[in-house]
């Protein structure tokens, strides 16, 4: 079993054993039939993934890594909020009449800000600091921008990355306000592990630890039987794959789903259609 599998299953077991249900409250999310989508949650989950040991992607079910990578590049590289710039349909439910998700995610990373060295957007500032001032303790991004929340189709879930250099190793902390564990955890972990690896390559460092901080880690009521199916796979061991970034690629804006890929990824079958609360 990969480390990502073990951490995910341990998290889910702790949520179901020690979590708190919100069934006594009126909740915003709804299933497609209009029924309230209730959750059982655990507060303040912190997971650590050392990318020098293995790449953290689940093998107990298939994760579409190519689509996950395409989305993180859509946000961080294209800095786009237009769904036509994305090669999957995962954001279609939140698109407005103009085909955008509003001032969310990639839009915020593309906004330029004034620094003493000049104008930078948040991504370019991270790249600049890692190349010119890597010992800085101020290398971070934040897309939870309060004055723009009313123009976002969905408030950002994964909202902040902090980068920190130790010697020749680049580490990162992903802060997430909310995590739908079954639908999104495996997706987000491999996305940001790949992002950390790409930024490390682009700035001359070795990718180290990804620390994932989740304020509200939850499982939806209709997801519980599917999570229980995954518990039955604990003894079905498959090795973690290797993340490959092709040699000679060191320009962050040149990475794509062809020159960044997984080698040796094997997984068990899916657990069936996962309903998504809106």
N, C-alpha and C positions, 0 to 999 in steps of 0.2 A: 504493500500500500504506500502511495506517495505521501509526503508530508502534507500536501494540500488536502488530500483525502482525510487524513487523520485529524487535522485541525478542524476541517468542516464538520465531520461527524461528531467530534468532541463538543464543538460549539452547539450543534443541534441537540445533542443529548442534554447538555447543561440547560439549554433554553426550555426543553420539554420537562426536565426534572425540577428546575428551580425558577422557571420564568413566571411571569404574571400575565393573566389574560385581561384584555380590555373589554370584555363582553358587558360590563356594567356601564360602559360609556357609549355616547353617540360618536361614531367615527366617520371620517371623511371618505375613505376608500369604499368603492362599491364593486361587486361582481357584475358581469355583463347582464345578469337578470335583475339588477337593482338591489339585491340583497347586501346588507352591510358586510364588509370584509374585515372580520375581527382577527386579531393576532395574539400570540403569546410571545412575550418579549423578555430580554435580559439586557440590563443597562451596563454599559462600559466594558465591552469585550475588546481585548488587545491581543493581536496575533503577530508573530514574528516569522519571517521567511528569509532564510539566508540563501541568496541566489548563487553563492559560491558552491553550495552543496547540491542543490537541485532546482530545476525550474518548477514553480508551484502551479501546476494545473491538475485538476481532478481527473482521475482515471476510472472512478466508480461509475461515471456516466460521461458521455461525450460532450465536450465543450467545443463549440465552433470557434477555434482560435483565430482563424482568418477573419471572421466577422468581428470578433472582439478587438483584434488589432486594427481593423479598418475603422472602427468607431473611435478608438483612442487617438488615431491619426487624424480623424475628422475633427476632433476636439482640439488637440494640441498642435497639430501640424497645419491643417487647413484653417483652423480657428473659425470654423463655419457653424452657422445655425440653420443652414438650408438642408432639408432632407434630400434634395436632389444630388447633393455632394456626398451622400452616404450610400454605400453599395448594399445596404440591407434595409429592411422596412421596420426596424425596431422602434423608430421614433414617429411613425406615421400617425399613431393615435393622438399625438400631442401637437401635430402641425396645424398652423393657422391657415387662413385663406391665401396667404402669400407664400405658403410652403416653407415657413420657418418655425422654429420653436421659441421665437421671441429672443429677448436679450439674455439668453442662457448659455451655459457651457462654453462652447468655442467662441461665441461672441465676446464674452468677458475676457478671455485670454488674448483676444486680438485688439482690445482697446489699448491705445498708447498712453503712457504716463510720462510726466517730466521727472527726470533724475538729474543730478549734477553733471553726469556725463552726456546727457542728451535725452531724446525721446525713445522709449522702448515699450513694447508690449510685455506682458508678464513672462511669456515663454522666452523671448529674446533676452530679457533681463536675467533669467536663470542661466541661460547659456553664457552670457557675458560674464556674470559673476563667477561661475565655475571655471572659466578660462582665465580671468584676471584677478579674482579675489577669492580663491577657493576656501580659505579659512574663515570666511564670513559666516556668522551665525544668523544671517538675515535673508537667506536664499529660500524664498517660498512664494507660493501662489495662493490666491484666494478668489473664488468665483461666486461666493455668497455675498453679493453686493446689494445691500438693503434698499438703496434708492431705485434699483431696477427690478426688484422682486415682482412688482405688480405687472411687469411686462414679460415675465417668464412663463412659459407653458407649464413648467414643472420646476419647483425649487431644486437647486442642485443637491443631490444626495452625497456623492463624493465631491467635497468642495474645496479641499486644500491639500497641497503637497509641500512638504518642507524637505529641502535637500541639505545634507551635511556630509562633509568630507573628513575622513580619518585616514591620514597617510595618503595612500594611493587608491583608497576605497570610497566609492560614493554610496551613501545610505539615504534612505528616504522614509518619511512618515506620511501615510495617507490618512487624512481625517475624513470620516464619513458620519453624517448626522443620523442616517437611517439605512438599514440594510435588510432587504427581502432576501433571506438566506438561501432559499431554494432557487429562486429565479436568478438572483444577481451575484451572489457571493463568489462562486467559481469563476464567473465572467470578470468581475472587477479585479480579483486578485491576480489573474494572469495578465490582464490589461496593464495594470500599473507595474507589475514585475517587468513586463516588456518595455514599458515607458522608461523605467529606471535604467534598464539595460541599454536602451538606445541613447539616452542622454549621457550615460557613462561613456559609451563609445564615442559620442560626438565631442566630449570634453576631455578625453584622455584618461579616464579612470576605470577601475575594476568595479562592476556592480556588486554591492554588498548586501546589507539587510534592507528588506522592505518591512516596515512596521505598520500594521493596519489597525487603526483605532476606530471602533464602531460605537457610537453613542447608544443607538437603539437597534439591537440585533433581534429580528423577529421572524416568526414563522406564521404564515396565514393559516386560518382554520382549515381551508380546503387543501392545503399543502401537507398537512400532517401525515396522511396515509402514504404520500409519495416519499416523504423523508423516511418513514418507517421501512419502506422498500429498500432504501439505500443502506439502512443499518444492516440488512441481511447480507450485504456484499462486503462486509468488513474483512473477511478472510480470503477474498478473491484479489490476490496481489498482482499488480502490474507495475512495472518500473516507470519512473518519471522520465519524460523526454528531455532532450537538450534543445535550448533555444539557440538558433544559428542566426548570426548577423554576418552577412557575407564579407569576406576580407576586402579591405580597401574602402568600405563604406564608413565614413565618419562625418558626413554632413547630415544633421538632423532632418533637414528638409528634403533629403533624397531617399529616406527610408520608405519602403512600401511593403505590401503583402507578398511580394515576390522575393525580395532580398532579405526579409526577416521572416523566419519560419521555424517550425518545430521539426526536429529530427527524431524519429523513433516513437512518435506518439501513438499509443494504443489505449483503448478504453473499452469499458463495458457498454452495453446498449443503454439507451435512454430509459426514462421511467414513464413515458407516455406524455401526452399533452399537458402542459402546466398552465392552469388558468392564471391570468394576470389581472390583479385588481387595479382599477383606474380611479 
